[in-house]
């Protein structure tokens, strides 16, 4: 029985390691984006953090792709959820209302381990109902509405067969 459990554990571990794609996120000129305004952070710090956190979102999702697959995303525009409002203090406040939903425009290309393009496209994501959705923040990013929107897009790519998957249910679960 112990040998069986040990073997089953090894197989389970190898299955988990077999899925470990990668992502690369490239950014256009942030000065021309619709809304990447900082609230309380300094502009350069906020923008570097924004790039880092969005890269982590895409990379976390790409880990569900087969080993050797690479998802390249070229972000063309971003409109963060909410709107920056001036305040009396030094900090500005981002107000979340139904008229300021998150939007994101990007091109993507998915290549397999042979460097062949298996999927590509131009996406215009938006979530006009972002405030009414049941959500559980991941705690990994301050951009939780945008993270949810990207996760929904990624799940859709699996559902329609654009992205390879061994188990759609595993991919459709929260990341």
C-alpha positions in Angstrom: 0.0 0.0 0.0 2.8 2.4 0.8 4.5 1.7 -2.5 1.2 2.5 -4.3 0.7 5.8 -2.4 4.3 6.7 -3.1 3.9 6.0 -6.8 0.6 7.9 -7.0 2.3 10.9 -5.3 5.1 10.8 -7.8 2.7 10.7 -10.7 0.7 13.5 -9.2 3.8 15.6 -8.8 4.9 15.0 -12.4 1.5 16.0 -13.7 1.7 19.3 -11.8 5.2 20.0 -13.2 4.2 19.1 -16.8 2.1 22.3 -16.9 4.3 25.3 -16.5 4.0 27.7 -19.3 5.5 31.2 -19.3 4.4 34.7 -20.2 6.0 37.9 -21.4 4.1 41.2 -21.0 5.2 44.2 -23.1 3.8 47.7 -22.5 3.1 50.6 -24.8 3.6 54.2 -23.8 1.8 54.5 -20.5 1.5 58.3 -20.9 -0.9 57.6 -23.8 -3.0 55.1 -21.9 -6.6 56.0 -20.9 -6.2 55.7 -17.1 -3.1 54.5 -15.3 -3.1 57.4 -12.8 -1.6 56.9 -9.4 -3.6 57.6 -6.4 -1.3 57.9 -3.4 1.9 56.5 -4.8 4.6 58.4 -6.7 4.0 58.1 -10.5 7.2 56.0 -11.3 6.7 53.7 -8.4 3.0 53.2 -9.2 3.7 52.4 -12.9 6.5 50.0 -12.1 4.3 48.3 -9.6 1.4 48.2 -12.1 3.7 46.5 -14.7 5.0 44.0 -12.2 1.5 43.1 -10.9 0.0 42.7 -14.3 3.0 40.6 -15.4 2.4 38.4 -12.3 -1.3 38.0 -13.2 -0.5 36.8 -16.7 2.4 34.6 -15.6 0.3 32.9 -12.9 -2.3 32.1 -15.6 0.4 31.0 -18.1 1.6 28.4 -15.5 -1.5 26.5 -16.5 -0.3 26.1 -20.0 1.8 23.1 -21.0 5.5 23.3 -20.4 7.3 25.1 -23.2 4.4 27.3 -24.1 4.8 31.1 -24.0 2.1 33.7 -23.9 3.2 37.1 -25.2 1.0 40.0 -24.4 1.4 43.5 -25.8 -0.6 45.9 -23.8 -1.9 48.8 -26.0 -4.2 50.6 -23.5 -5.5 50.3 -20.0 -8.3 52.0 -18.1 -8.2 51.0 -14.5 -11.4 50.5 -12.6 -12.7 53.7 -10.9 -11.7 57.3 -11.4 -9.1 59.4 -9.6 -10.7 62.3 -7.7 -8.7 65.1 -6.2 -8.8 65.3 -2.4 -7.8 67.8 0.2 -4.8 65.8 1.3 -1.7 65.0 -0.7 -3.2 61.7 -1.8 -5.8 61.4 -4.5 -8.6 58.9 -4.2 -9.8 56.3 -6.7 -13.6 56.2 -6.6 -15.3 53.0 -7.8 -18.6 53.7 -9.6 -20.7 51.9 -12.2 -19.6 54.3 -15.0 -15.8 53.8 -14.6 -15.4 50.1 -15.4 -12.0 48.5 -16.1 -11.0 48.2 -19.8 -7.9 46.7 -21.4 -6.7 46.4 -24.9 -3.9 44.0 -25.9 -2.6 41.8 -28.6 -1.5 38.3 -27.7 0.4 35.4 -29.2 0.6 31.9 -27.8 3.6 29.8 -29.0 4.1 26.1 -28.3 7.4 24.4 -27.4 8.4 24.3 -31.1 8.0 28.1 -31.3 4.9 27.7 -33.5 2.0 30.2 -33.1 -1.0 28.2 -31.9 -3.2 31.2 -31.0 -3.1 34.9 -31.5 -5.5 37.9 -31.5 -6.4 41.4 -30.5 -8.5 41.7 -27.4 -10.7 44.6 -26.0 -11.6 43.5 -22.5 -14.1 45.3 -20.4 -16.2 44.5 -17.4 -19.1 46.9 -17.1 -20.6 44.8 -14.3 -17.5 44.7 -12.2 -19.0 46.1 -9.0 -21.9 43.6 -9.0 -19.9 40.4 -9.3 -19.2 38.1 -6.5 -15.5 38.1 -6.1 -13.0 36.9 -3.6 -9.8 39.1 -3.9 -6.7 37.0 -4.5 -4.6 39.2 -2.2 -1.8 39.1 -4.8 -2.6 42.4 -6.5 -4.2 45.8 -5.8 -5.8 45.6 -9.3 -8.4 43.0 -8.3 -11.1 44.0 -10.8 -8.6 43.9 -13.7 -7.3 40.6 -12.4 -10.8 39.1 -12.5 -11.4 40.4 -16.0 -8.1 38.8 -17.2 -8.9 35.5 -15.5 -12.3 35.5 -17.2 -10.7 36.1 -20.6 -8.2 33.3 -19.9 -10.9 30.8 -18.9 -12.8 31.7 -22.1 -9.8 30.9 -24.2 -9.7 27.4 -22.7 -13.5 27.0 -23.1 -13.4 27.8 -26.8 -10.3 25.7 -27.4 -7.8 28.5 -28.2 -5.5 27.5 -25.4 -4.5 23.8 -24.7 -5.5 22.3 -21.4 -5.5 18.8 -19.9 -8.4 19.7 -17.6 -10.8 22.6 -18.2 -12.2 22.4 -14.7 -8.8 22.9 -13.2 -8.3 26.0 -15.3 -11.7 27.4 -14.7 -11.2 27.4 -11.0 -9.8 30.4 -9.3 -6.1 30.9 -9.9 
